[in-house]
Amino acid sequence: MKHITLTVESGSLPRFTTLLQSGIYLEVNQGTSIGDLLFALPGFSVEYVKSRVQTIFLNGLPADNLEQHLWGQQVVLAISAAMPGLAGAIFRKGGVHSSLRTETATEPSGVKRDDQPVQVRLKLFNMIAVEKGVELLEKSCVVASVSLKKFLAYRPPLLAAIQTITLNGKDLGSDTVTSHLESDDKIILTIRNRT
């Protein structure tokens, strides 16, 4: 897997955190709980997760319990801080309006429980991405190449903010980043502010 490091104009790194809405990719053991996955992320303390992460979706369904286990080959987990309005109240974990949901994520039955790791696509939204995204990007994360390519294509000012790019430690021209996103499904991405 290619490792791409972008050095961006000082102060522009927070503007890249919306990329995390597309998801970062993680591997965890079968049966890892949602909470344990989150607690292992940089900056996601137990206190932060319990107080700040108010909405959790597992494979498109709201989930209320950080103790819920992840099983199967691939899952999509989306987290956010409190969302506004009635929708936010309905989908908030443990919310009083949760009875208005049509369905809630539950532990699957009959899943083959083997030693293969679970491939998790973790999407971060609103204040969670803003508050924790910089640290995740600075410490490196795995993203879909196509997500980064589309993200930069629709944001020319952010593409212009890239000052240097390295591919597996080798310096490249800052204007060549998108050409290196063609051949790989996923990349390891690091983004740093220029000091």
C-alpha positions, 0 to 999 in steps of 0.5 A: 500500500502506498504511503502519501504524505501531504504537507499543506499551508500552515493553518489549512489542515483543519479544512481537510477533516471533511475528508473523514466523512468518506471514511477511514479503514481499520482492521479489528478482531472479530467481536471487538466492541464499538467502544473498544474500536473508538477508544483505540483511536488517537485522542478518543478517550473513554470520557470523550467518546461517552460524552461527545459521540451521540449518534452511531450508525452501524451498517446504516442502522442506529446503534445505542450501545458502545458494547455492541460487537462487530462481526463479519467481514466488512462493516460501516460505522458512522459516528457524530456528535449530537445532530439537530432537530427531531432526527437528531433526537430520534437517532441519539444513542439512548435517546428518549425518542428512539422508539420512533425508529423503524429499526435499530442495529442488533447483534447478528445471529448465525454469523460465522465467527472466525479469525479473519479480522473485521474490515471497518470503514469508519466515517466521522461527521460534524464536530467529531471530525472537526475536533479529532480529524487533525490528529487522525490525519497527522498520525496517518490513516488508511483512506480510499484513493478515489475518496481523496481524489474526488475530495481534492477535485471538488476543492481546488483551494485545498489542492492549491494548499498542498506544498509538498508531497511524498510517496513512500518517502520520496519527494514528488511535485506538489501538482502530481498528487492526483496522478498517484491515486489512480492505481491503488484502491486504498492508501495510507495518508498523512497530512501535516501543516507546514511549520 
